[in-house]
Amino acid sequence: MKTVLRLALPPLRALNPDMRVAFVLLDRERRILREGELPLREIAAVTPAARVEAVLHPLDTVDTFITLPPLRGDRLQAAAVAQVEPLTLSSTDDLAIAFGPRDDAGRAPVAWTDRAVLVRGWTALAEAGFDVAALYPTRVAAPQAGADESAGIAPLGLPADARWRQASPAWSLALPELRPAMRGGQRWRAPLAWAAAALAVWLIGLNIHAAQLAGEGAALRQTMISRVADAFPDLPVIVDPLKQAQQRVDALRAARGAASDDDFMPLALAAATLLPAGTLQLAALSYQDGQLTIDVDDNGRPPPPANGAPQRQATAMGLALEATRTGWKLMPARLAGARTDRGRVAQERQP
C-alpha cells in the first residue's frame, strides 16, 4: 500500500460521522505525511489513503493472551471462543472475538468487544466515507513501551508519536461477517451518480436520435410515394411504393417484347409483304412518328400504281399505303385518317 490512514477513535457508543477524530497519514516507510484532528467526513475527503485502519478506544475492548491448541479453521475459532468464555460475564454470542497467531508456546493475543456496538461504530465510519480495512485494539496496534500487560493503556493522542507508526498487525476485530452491507458505499456514491447521469443523458440522446430517424423515414417514404406516383400515374393508391414500383417495372419488362401496329418492325414486315420482291431498288428507308417512308432508286422501275393490289392488301391489314414521288409511305390506317382530317380542317379555315 502506498499510504495508510490511521484513526484514533473515541468510544464507539458516541461515534458519528461528524465527530472530530485525531488522524495520521503514513507513507509506506511509516513516515508521517500528515496529522491533525478533523470531523470524520472531512478526513475522508482530504486524505487519499489506500488503506484505512481504525484504532479502537481502550474502553471499547478487552485484550489478553490465551493458550490455543495447534488447530485450524473453525476448530481453532471454537477453541478461542471457549478460552474467552470464562473470562467475560457476557455471552460470547454477543461479542466480536478476534485473535492473533499463536507462538511456539501456544500463546496467542486475543481481544473482544460488544458486537452490536462495534457494528454501529463501523457503520458510522462507512457513512463518513471510509472503507475500513482493520479495527485494532489500542494495545495491539499502538503498544505503550514499558507498560504492564495487566495495566491499562492510554489512547492515542496528538502530537503523533512513535505509537502511531507501529507496524500493522495481521489480525483485527474487522470480522467479515460484521462488515456494513454498504461497504464503500460513500466512496462509490459519486461515481455511481455520475454513471447514472451519463446513462440518463445517453437514453435521452438515443430517444432524440430515434425520433429524428423516424421523421427522416416518414419524409423518405413520402418522397418515394410522390416519385412512384409521378412515374406511374395509373396507380390509383400507393401503399407500398417499393413493391408497387417493382411490380410495374416487372410488368413493363414483360410487355417490352410486344410491338404495336405503328412500331418500325411491324411496318417493315408489312412493307416486305405488300411490295413484291424484285420490283424495286431501295434507295432509302426511314421511320418517324409511326410512318415508314420507302424511297426507290430513280434508275429503278417505277412504283406500282396507286390503285394497285398493294394498296388494297394494305387496307385489309389495317394499314395505309400511299404513293409518293420517290416511293411509298406506309402507316397504320388510323394515323392516315387523322392526317386527312387535319388537312380537311386546314382547308376549311382558309379564306
KEKE-3310 file (N, C-alpha, C; in steps of 0.2 Angstrom, whole numbers, plus 5000, padded with zeros to 4 digits):
npx = (5004:5003:5000:4994:4981:4978:4966:4962:4950:4936:4926:4915:4901:4898:4902:4900:4897:4901:4909:4924:4940:4956:4970:4982:4992:5002:5016:5023:5035:5032:5033:5027:5016:5005:4996:4983:4967:4951:4933:4926:4920:4927:4940:4939:4938:4949:4960:4969:4969:4976:4974:4964:4965:4957:4960:4954:4946:4953:4943:4934:4938:4943:4958:4970:4980:4979:4979:4981:4977:4985:4977:4966:4956:4938:4938:4949:4944:4933:4940:4946:4935:4930:4940:4939:4926:4926:4932:4924:4909:4898:4888:4896:4890:4886:4897:4911:4925:4942:4958:4976:4990:4997:5011:5027:5025:5011:5004:4993:4988:4972:4957:4941:4925:4909:4898:4886:4889:4901:4897:4888:4898:4906:4898:4895:4908:4908:4898:4903:4912:4923:4932:4935:4949:4954:4951:4958:4963:4969:4980:4986:4988:4995:5006:5011:5027:5035:5024:5014:5006:4995:4990:4982:4980:4985:4975:4978:4985:4988:5002:5008:5016:5029:5020:5010:5016:5018:5020:5007:4997:4993:4980:4963:4949:4940:4929:4924:4910:4904:4905:4899:4884:4884:4897:4910:4901:4899:4910:4909:4898:4897:4904:4894:4883:4887:4888:4875:4869:4876:4871:4857:4858:4863:4852:4842:4847:4847:4834:4830:4838:4832:4819:4822:4827:4815:4807:4814:4813:4799:4798:4806:4798:4787:4792:4796:4784:4778:4787:4785:4771:4772:4779:4771:4757:4745:4743:4731:4731:4744:4752:4763:4777:4789:4787:4776:4781:4791:4783:4776:4787:4792:4781:4781:4793:4790:4781:4788:4792:4781:4775:4767:4755:4761:4774:4791:4796:4784:4779:4789:4790:4777:4778:4788:4780:4769:4775:4780:4794:4809:4804:4808:4821:4829:4832:4832:4827:4816:4810:4798:4788:4778:4777:4782:4794:4798:4810:4814:4826:4830:4834:4828:4814:4798:4786:4773:4756:4745:4733:4734:4736:4744:4739:4726:4728:4735:4725:4717:4724:4724:4732:4739:4744:4753:4757:4771:4782:4794:4793:4786:4774:4770:4759:4749:4731:4724:4732:4733:4720:4718:4728:4722:4710:4715:4720:4709:4702:4711:4710:4697:4698:4704:4703)
npy = (4994:5011:5022:5024:5027:5031:5031:5037:5032:5038:5032:5020:5021:5034:5038:5046:5052:5065:5068:5075:5068:5062:5060:5051:5051:5040:5035:5022:5019:5021:5034:5050:5059:5067:5075:5077:5084:5082:5083:5067:5065:5075:5071:5060:5065:5073:5065:5054:5039:5023:5012:5010:5011:5009:5013:5007:5014:5012:5009:5002:4989:4973:4965:4951:4937:4920:4902:4892:4877:4867:4869:4872:4883:4882:4875:4880:4893:4890:4884:4896:4904:4896:4898:4911:4912:4909:4921:4932:4941:4942:4934:4924:4925:4938:4945:4951:4943:4941:4935:4933:4926:4911:4908:4899:4893:4891:4902:4915:4932:4939:4948:4956:4963:4972:4966:4972:4986:4987:4985:4996:5007:5004:5005:5019:5024:5019:5027:5039:5039:5030:5015:5004:4994:4988:4985:4989:4984:4996:4992:4982:4988:5000:4998:5002:5008:4999:4997:4987:4972:4969:4981:4997:5005:5020:5030:5034:5050:5067:5078:5067:5052:5039:5028:5029:5025:5012:4995:4987:4975:4958:4954:4958:4966:4968:4959:4949:4945:4955:4967:4982:4982:4991:4992:5003:5011:5025:5029:5025:5032:5045:5042:5032:5040:5049:5040:5036:5048:5049:5038:5042:5053:5047:5039:5049:5055:5044:5042:5055:5053:5042:5048:5057:5049:5042:5053:5056:5044:5044:5056:5051:5041:5048:5055:5044:5039:5050:5051:5038:5039:5050:5043:5032:5036:5029:5021:5019:5020:5021:5011:5003:5009:5004:4990:4991:4999:4991:4980:4986:4989:4977:4972:4980:4977:4964:4966:4972:4965:4965:4972:4987:4992:5003:5002:5001:4988:4980:4988:4987:4974:4972:4980:4973:4962:4968:4975:4969:4958:4961:4971:4983:4995:4998:5014:5022:5021:5026:5030:5037:5044:5034:5031:5024:5027:5024:5025:5024:5019:5031:5026:5014:5003:5011:5014:5003:5006:5018:5013:5000:4982:4981:4992:4989:4977:4982:4990:4980:4975:4984:4995:5010:5013:5024:5032:5041:5054:5048:5036:5026:5028:5021:5017:5015:5014:5022:5032:5038:5042:5052:5061:5065:5071:5082:5089:5092:5101:5111:5116:5121:5131:5141:5156)
npz = (5000:4996:5005:5022:5032:5048:5061:5077:5087:5096:5111:5105:5106:5106:5093:5078:5061:5060:5070:5078:5075:5079:5068:5057:5043:5035:5025:5015:5021:5034:5038:5044:5035:5036:5050:5062:5067:5063:5058:5054:5041:5034:5035:5027:5015:5012:5013:5003:5006:5004:5012:5026:5043:5059:5075:5090:5105:5121:5131:5124:5121:5127:5130:5130:5133:5127:5128:5115:5106:5093:5081:5067:5056:5058:5070:5077:5079:5087:5098:5103:5107:5117:5126:5129:5135:5149:5154:5153:5157:5149:5136:5124:5111:5110:5108:5098:5093:5091:5087:5087:5079:5086:5097:5099:5111:5111:5115:5112:5106:5111:5108:5112:5110:5112:5101:5094:5097:5091:5077:5075:5077:5066:5055:5056:5052:5039:5034:5034:5024:5024:5019:5029:5033:5044:5062:5076:5092:5105:5112:5104:5091:5094:5105:5122:5127:5140:5147:5158:5154:5161:5166:5163:5147:5138:5127:5110:5105:5100:5099:5086:5090:5091:5093:5084:5073:5072:5066:5056:5063:5059:5062:5067:5074:5064:5058:5045:5044:5050:5043:5037:5026:5016:5010:5007:5002:5002:4996:4983:4979:4973:4960:4955:4954:4944:4934:4933:4929:4917:4910:4909:4901:4890:4886:4884:4873:4864:4862:4856:4844:4839:4836:4827:4816:4814:4809:4797:4791:4788:4780:4769:4765:4760:4750:4741:4738:4731:4720:4714:4711:4701:4691:4688:4684:4683:4694:4706:4721:4732:4742:4746:4741:4736:4733:4724:4714:4709:4704:4694:4685:4683:4675:4664:4659:4655:4645:4636:4624:4615:4601:4595:4582:4575:4576:4571:4567:4564:4553:4544:4541:4536:4524:4517:4514:4506:4495:4481:4479:4471:4462:4465:4468:4482:4489:4500:4517:4530:4546:4556:4568:4568:4555:4540:4528:4511:4499:4482:4470:4457:4445:4445:4443:4440:4454:4459:4453:4461:4464:4464:4468:4480:4488:4491:4498:4509:4515:4519:4529:4539:4536:4528:4512:4503:4488:4483:4476:4476:4480:4492:4506:4522:4534:4549:4547:4555:4558:4546:4543:4553:4549:4537:4541:4548:4538:4530:4539:4540:4526:4526:4535:4527:4518)
capx = (5000:5007:4999:4990:4977:4976:4961:4961:4943:4933:4922:4911:4895:4897:4904:4896:4901:4903:4914:4931:4944:4963:4972:4989:4993:5008:5019:5025:5040:5029:5034:5021:5014:5000:4992:4978:4961:4945:4927:4927:4918:4932:4946:4938:4938:4956:4966:4969:4973:4975:4972:4961:4965:4954:4962:4948:4947:4954:4937:4929:4940:4947:4963:4974:4983:4976:4983:4977:4980:4988:4971:4965:4949:4933:4940:4953:4940:4929:4944:4947:4929:4930:4945:4937:4920:4926:4935:4919:4902:4893:4888:4901:4886:4885:4904:4915:4931:4947:4964:4981:4994:5000:5018:5029:5022:5004:5000:4990:4984:4965:4953:4934:4921:4902:4896:4882:4892:4906:4894:4886:4903:4909:4893:4896:4914:4906:4894:4908:4916:4929:4932:4940:4952:4956:4949:4963:4963:4974:4986:4988:4991:4999:5008:5015:5033:5036:5018:5012:5000:4989:4989:4978:4984:4982:4973:4982:4984:4992:5005:5009:5022:5031:5015:5006:5019:5019:5018:5000:4996:4990:4973:4960:4942:4936:4927:4920:4903:4901:4906:4892:4882:4885:4904:4912:4895:4900:4916:4907:4891:4898:4905:4888:4879:4889:4887:4868:4868:4878:4866:4851:4859:4863:4845:4838:4850:4845:4827:4830:4840:4826:4814:4825:4826:4808:4805:4818:4810:4792:4799:4808:4793:4783:4796:4796:4777:4777:4790:4781:4765:4774:4782:4766:4751:4739:4742:4726:4733:4751:4753:4770:4779:4794:4784:4772:4785:4794:4778:4775:4793:4792:4775:4783:4798:4787:4777:4793:4793:4775:4775:4761:4755:4764:4781:4795:4796:4778:4778:4794:4787:4771:4781:4791:4774:4765:4779:4783:4801:4812:4801:4810:4828:4828:4837:4832:4821:4816:4804:4796:4781:4773:4776:4788:4795:4802:4812:4817:4831:4827:4835:4824:4807:4793:4782:4767:4751:4742:4726:4735:4734:4747:4735:4720:4730:4737:4719:4714:4729:4723:4737:4738:4750:4752:4762:4775:4786:4800:4792:4780:4773:4766:4757:4743:4726:4721:4736:4732:4714:4719:4731:4717:4705:4719:4721:4702:4701:4715:4707:4691:4699:4707:4698)
capy = (5000:5017:5026:5021:5032:5028:5035:5036:5033:5039:5027:5019:5022:5041:5039:5048:5054:5072:5069:5076:5062:5063:5055:5052:5048:5037:5033:5015:5018:5023:5041:5054:5063:5072:5073:5083:5082:5084:5078:5061:5066:5079:5067:5055:5069:5076:5060:5049:5034:5017:5008:5014:5007:5012:5011:5007:5017:5006:5007:4998:4982:4969:4961:4947:4931:4914:4897:4889:4871:4868:4868:4876:4884:4883:4871:4884:4898:4887:4884:4903:4906:4893:4901:4918:4912:4910:4927:4938:4940:4942:4928:4925:4926:4945:4948:4950:4940:4940:4933:4933:4919:4908:4907:4892:4890:4891:4908:4920:4938:4939:4954:4956:4969:4971:4965:4977:4992:4988:4986:5003:5011:5003:5008:5026:5025:5019:5033:5045:5038:5026:5008:5002:4988:4985:4988:4987:4986:5000:4989:4978:4992:5005:4996:5008:5005:4998:4996:4980:4969:4969:4988:5000:5009:5027:5031:5038:5057:5071:5076:5060:5049:5033:5023:5029:5022:5004:4991:4985:4968:4954:4952:4964:4965:4969:4952:4949:4944:4961:4972:4985:4980:4996:4993:5008:5015:5033:5030:5024:5036:5050:5038:5029:5046:5051:5035:5036:5054:5048:5034:5046:5058:5043:5037:5054:5056:5039:5044:5060:5051:5038:5052:5060:5044:5041:5058:5055:5039:5047:5060:5047:5037:5052:5056:5039:5039:5055:5049:5032:5042:5053:5038:5028:5039:5024:5018:5023:5020:5018:5009:5001:5012:5000:4984:4993:5001:4985:4976:4990:4989:4970:4971:4984:4972:4958:4968:4975:4961:4965:4978:4990:4992:5008:5002:5000:4981:4978:4991:4985:4967:4973:4983:4967:4958:4972:4977:4962:4957:4962:4976:4990:4995:5003:5019:5024:5019:5030:5029:5043:5046:5029:5031:5021:5030:5020:5029:5019:5022:5034:5021:5008:5003:5015:5010:5001:5011:5019:5009:4993:4977:4983:4997:4985:4972:4986:4992:4974:4974:4990:5000:5014:5013:5029:5033:5047:5055:5044:5029:5024:5029:5015:5019:5012:5017:5027:5038:5041:5046:5058:5066:5068:5075:5088:5093:5095:5106:5117:5119:5124:5138:5145:5161)
capz = (5000:4996:5011:5027:5036:5055:5065:5084:5088:5103:5112:5099:5108:5104:5087:5072:5055:5061:5076:5077:5077:5078:5062:5055:5037:5034:5019:5015:5026:5041:5040:5045:5030:5039:5056:5064:5070:5059:5058:5050:5034:5031:5034:5021:5009:5011:5014:4998:5009:5001:5017:5032:5050:5065:5082:5095:5111:5126:5134:5120:5120:5132:5127:5134:5130:5129:5125:5110:5103:5086:5077:5061:5054:5063:5076:5081:5082:5093:5104:5106:5110:5123:5131:5131:5138:5157:5155:5152:5160:5143:5131:5118:5105:5109:5107:5092:5096:5086:5090:5083:5078:5092:5097:5099:5117:5110:5117:5106:5108:5109:5110:5111:5111:5111:5094:5092:5097:5085:5071:5075:5075:5059:5051:5056:5048:5032:5032:5034:5018:5025:5018:5034:5032:5051:5068:5080:5099:5106:5114:5098:5086:5097:5112:5125:5129:5147:5151:5160:5151:5165:5167:5157:5142:5136:5120:5105:5105:5096:5093:5084:5092:5088:5094:5078:5067:5073:5060:5056:5065:5054:5064:5070:5075:5057:5056:5038:5044:5053:5039:5034:5020:5010:5010:5002:4998:5001:4992:4976:4978:4967:4953:4953:4952:4938:4929:4932:4925:4910:4907:4908:4895:4884:4884:4881:4866:4860:4860:4851:4838:4836:4834:4821:4811:4812:4805:4791:4787:4785:4774:4763:4762:4756:4743:4737:4735:4726:4714:4711:4708:4695:4686:4686:4686:4683:4700:4710:4728:4733:4749:4747:4735:4733:4730:4718:4708:4706:4701:4687:4681:4680:4670:4658:4656:4652:4639:4631:4618:4611:4597:4592:4574:4572:4578:4565:4564:4561:4547:4539:4539:4531:4518:4513:4511:4502:4489:4478:4479:4464:4458:4467:4470:4488:4489:4507:4522:4536:4551:4561:4571:4566:4547:4536:4521:4507:4493:4477:4466:4451:4439:4445:4440:4444:4459:4456:4453:4467:4464:4463:4473:4487:4492:4494:4503:4515:4518:4523:4535:4543:4535:4523:4508:4499:4483:4483:4470:4476:4483:4496:4513:4525:4541:4551:4544:4560:4558:4539:4544:4557:4545:4532:4545:4550:4531:4529:4544:4537:4520:4528:4538:4523:4516)
cpx = (5004:5006:4994:4987:4975:4971:4961:4954:4941:4929:4917:4904:4893:4899:4899:4900:4904:4908:4921:4935:4952:4965:4979:4989:5000:5010:5021:5031:5038:5031:5028:5021:5010:4997:4988:4972:4955:4939:4929:4926:4924:4938:4945:4939:4945:4961:4965:4972:4971:4972:4970:4961:4962:4957:4957:4950:4949:4948:4933:4931:4943:4952:4968:4977:4980:4980:4979:4981:4981:4982:4971:4957:4944:4935:4945:4949:4936:4933:4945:4941:4928:4934:4943:4930:4921:4929:4930:4912:4897:4893:4892:4897:4885:4892:4907:4922:4936:4954:4970:4985:4997:5007:5020:5026:5015:5000:4999:4987:4977:4962:4946:4931:4914:4901:4892:4885:4897:4903:4891:4892:4906:4904:4894:4903:4912:4902:4898:4912:4922:4927:4937:4942:4953:4953:4953:4962:4969:4981:4990:4992:4996:5002:5012:5021:5033:5030:5017:5006:4994:4986:4985:4983:4981:4980:4978:4980:4989:4996:5007:5016:5024:5025:5011:5009:5021:5017:5011:5000:4992:4983:4970:4953:4937:4934:4923:4912:4899:4902:4899:4891:4884:4893:4906:4907:4896:4906:4914:4900:4892:4899:4898:4883:4880:4887:4879:4866:4870:4873:4859:4852:4859:4856:4841:4841:4848:4838:4826:4832:4835:4821:4816:4825:4819:4805:4808:4815:4803:4793:4802:4803:4788:4786:4795:4789:4776:4781:4787:4775:4767:4776:4776:4759:4745:4738:4737:4728:4740:4751:4760:4773:4785:4791:4780:4776:4789:4789:4777:4781:4793:4787:4778:4789:4795:4783:4782:4793:4787:4775:4768:4761:4759:4772:4785:4795:4790:4777:4783:4792:4782:4773:4784:4785:4770:4769:4782:4791:4804:4810:4804:4818:4828:4834:4837:4826:4822:4809:4803:4789:4776:4772:4783:4788:4800:4803:4816:4822:4828:4829:4831:4817:4803:4789:4776:4761:4748:4736:4727:4734:4738:4743:4729:4722:4732:4731:4716:4718:4728:4728:4735:4744:4749:4758:4765:4779:4792:4799:4785:4780:4768:4765:4751:4737:4723:4725:4735:4725:4714:4723:4726:4712:4709:4719:4714:4701:4705:4713:4701:4692:4702:4702:4696)
cpy = (5006:5021:5022:5027:5028:5033:5033:5037:5034:5033:5026:5021:5030:5043:5041:5051:5061:5073:5070:5070:5064:5057:5056:5048:5046:5035:5025:5014:5020:5030:5045:5059:5069:5070:5079:5080:5086:5080:5072:5062:5070:5075:5062:5059:5072:5071:5054:5043:5027:5012:5012:5009:5012:5009:5012:5010:5011:5004:5002:4990:4979:4965:4957:4942:4925:4908:4893:4882:4872:4865:4873:4878:4885:4880:4876:4890:4896:4886:4891:4905:4903:4895:4908:4917:4913:4917:4933:4936:4940:4935:4929:4926:4934:4949:4947:4949:4939:4938:4932:4926:4917:4907:4900:4889:4889:4897:4912:4926:4937:4946:4953:4962:4968:4971:4971:4984:4993:4989:4993:5008:5010:5006:5016:5028:5025:5024:5039:5045:5034:5018:5005:4995:4984:4989:4985:4989:4991:4997:4985:4982:4997:5003:5002:5005:5005:4997:4989:4978:4969:4976:4991:5003:5015:5027:5035:5045:5061:5076:5069:5058:5043:5027:5023:5026:5015:5000:4988:4977:4964:4952:4958:4962:4966:4962:4953:4949:4951:4967:4975:4983:4984:4997:4998:5011:5022:5034:5030:5028:5041:5047:5035:5034:5048:5046:5035:5042:5053:5043:5037:5050:5053:5041:5043:5056:5051:5040:5049:5058:5046:5042:5055:5055:5042:5047:5058:5050:5041:5051:5056:5043:5041:5054:5051:5038:5044:5053:5043:5035:5046:5048:5034:5031:5035:5021:5022:5025:5017:5017:5007:5003:5007:4994:4986:4995:4995:4981:4980:4989:4982:4969:4975:4980:4966:4960:4971:4972:4962:4972:4981:4990:4998:5008:5000:4993:4979:4981:4989:4978:4967:4976:4977:4962:4961:4973:4971:4963:4958:4967:4983:4989:5000:5008:5022:5022:5023:5029:5035:5044:5040:5028:5029:5024:5026:5024:5024:5023:5025:5030:5015:5008:5008:5011:5008:5006:5011:5015:5002:4988:4978:4987:4993:4980:4976:4988:4986:4973:4979:4995:5004:5014:5019:5030:5040:5048:5050:5037:5028:5027:5024:5017:5015:5017:5023:5033:5042:5045:5052:5063:5069:5073:5082:5092:5096:5101:5112:5120:5123:5131:5143:5150:5159)
cpz = (5000:5002:5016:5031:5043:5059:5072:5086:5095:5105:5107:5100:5106:5097:5082:5067:5056:5067:5074:5079:5075:5072:5061:5048:5036:5027:5020:5020:5033:5043:5040:5039:5032:5045:5058:5067:5066:5060:5053:5043:5031:5030:5028:5015:5007:5011:5009:5001:5005:5006:5024:5038:5055:5071:5087:5101:5116:5130:5131:5119:5126:5128:5132:5130:5132:5126:5121:5107:5096:5082:5071:5060:5059:5070:5081:5084:5088:5099:5107:5109:5117:5128:5133:5136:5146:5159:5155:5155:5155:5139:5126:5112:5104:5108:5100:5095:5090:5090:5085:5082:5085:5091:5098:5106:5117:5113:5111:5109:5106:5112:5109:5113:5110:5103:5091:5092:5092:5078:5070:5073:5068:5054:5050:5052:5041:5030:5031:5027:5018:5023:5023:5033:5039:5056:5074:5088:5100:5107:5109:5093:5088:5104:5115:5128:5137:5150:5152:5156:5155:5167:5161:5152:5139:5129:5116:5105:5101:5101:5092:5087:5089:5089:5087:5072:5068:5067:5061:5058:5059:5056:5067:5071:5069:5055:5049:5039:5048:5049:5037:5027:5014:5011:5005:4999:4997:4996:4984:4975:4972:4960:4951:4951:4946:4932:4928:4927:4918:4906:4905:4902:4889:4881:4881:4874:4861:4858:4855:4844:4835:4833:4827:4815:4809:4807:4798:4787:4784:4779:4768:4760:4758:4750:4739:4734:4730:4719:4710:4707:4701:4690:4684:4688:4686:4689:4704:4717:4728:4741:4751:4741:4732:4729:4724:4712:4705:4702:4694:4683:4678:4675:4664:4655:4652:4646:4634:4624:4613:4608:4595:4585:4571:4574:4571:4562:4561:4554:4542:4537:4534:4524:4514:4510:4506:4495:4487:4477:4472:4460:4459:4469:4476:4488:4497:4511:4528:4540:4555:4562:4568:4558:4544:4529:4517:4501:4489:4473:4459:4445:4440:4442:4444:4449:4456:4457:4459:4469:4463:4469:4480:4491:4495:4499:4510:4519:4522:4529:4540:4542:4529:4519:4503:4494:4484:4477:4470:4479:4486:4503:4516:4532:4543:4548:4548:4559:4551:4540:4548:4553:4540:4535:4546:4543:4529:4533:4542:4531:4522:4531:4533:4520:4508)
residu = (MET:LYS:THR:VAL:LEU:ARG:LEU:ALA:LEU:PRO:PRO:LEU:ARG:ALA:LEU:ASN:PRO:ASP:MET:ARG:VAL:ALA:PHE:VAL:LEU:LEU:ASP:ARG:GLU:ARG:ARG:ILE:LEU:ARG:GLU:GLY:GLU:LEU:PRO:LEU:ARG:GLU:ILE:ALA:ALA:VAL:THR:PRO:ALA:ALA:ARG:VAL:GLU:ALA:VAL:LEU:HIS:PRO:LEU:ASP:THR:VAL:ASP:THR:PHE:ILE:THR:LEU:PRO:PRO:LEU:ARG:GLY:ASP:ARG:LEU:GLN:ALA:ALA:ALA:VAL:ALA:GLN:VAL:GLU:PRO:LEU:THR:LEU:SER:SER:THR:ASP:ASP:LEU:ALA:ILE:ALA:PHE:GLY:PRO:ARG:ASP:ASP:ALA:GLY:ARG:ALA:PRO:VAL:ALA:TRP:THR:ASP:ARG:ALA:VAL:LEU:VAL:ARG:GLY:TRP:THR:ALA:LEU:ALA:GLU:ALA:GLY:PHE:ASP:VAL:ALA:ALA:LEU:TYR:PRO:THR:ARG:VAL:ALA:ALA:PRO:GLN:ALA:GLY:ALA:ASP:GLU:SER:ALA:GLY:ILE:ALA:PRO:LEU:GLY:LEU:PRO:ALA:ASP:ALA:ARG:TRP:ARG:GLN:ALA:SER:PRO:ALA:TRP:SER:LEU:ALA:LEU:PRO:GLU:LEU:ARG:PRO:ALA:MET:ARG:GLY:GLY:GLN:ARG:TRP:ARG:ALA:PRO:LEU:ALA:TRP:ALA:ALA:ALA:ALA:LEU:ALA:VAL:TRP:LEU:ILE:GLY:LEU:ASN:ILE:HIS:ALA:ALA:GLN:LEU:ALA:GLY:GLU:GLY:ALA:ALA:LEU:ARG:GLN:THR:MET:ILE:SER:ARG:VAL:ALA:ASP:ALA:PHE:PRO:ASP:LEU:PRO:VAL:ILE:VAL:ASP:PRO:LEU:LYS:GLN:ALA:GLN:GLN:ARG:VAL:ASP:ALA:LEU:ARG:ALA:ALA:ARG:GLY:ALA:ALA:SER:ASP:ASP:ASP:PHE:MET:PRO:LEU:ALA:LEU:ALA:ALA:ALA:THR:LEU:LEU:PRO:ALA:GLY:THR:LEU:GLN:LEU:ALA:ALA:LEU:SER:TYR:GLN:ASP:GLY:GLN:LEU:THR:ILE:ASP:VAL:ASP:ASP:ASN:GLY:ARG:PRO:PRO:PRO:PRO:ALA:ASN:GLY:ALA:PRO:GLN:ARG:GLN:ALA:THR:ALA:MET:GLY:LEU:ALA:LEU:GLU:ALA:THR:ARG:THR:GLY:TRP:LYS:LEU:MET:PRO:ALA:ARG:LEU:ALA:GLY:ALA:ARG:THR:ASP:ARG:GLY:ARG:VAL:ALA:GLN:GLU:ARG:GLN:PRO)
# end
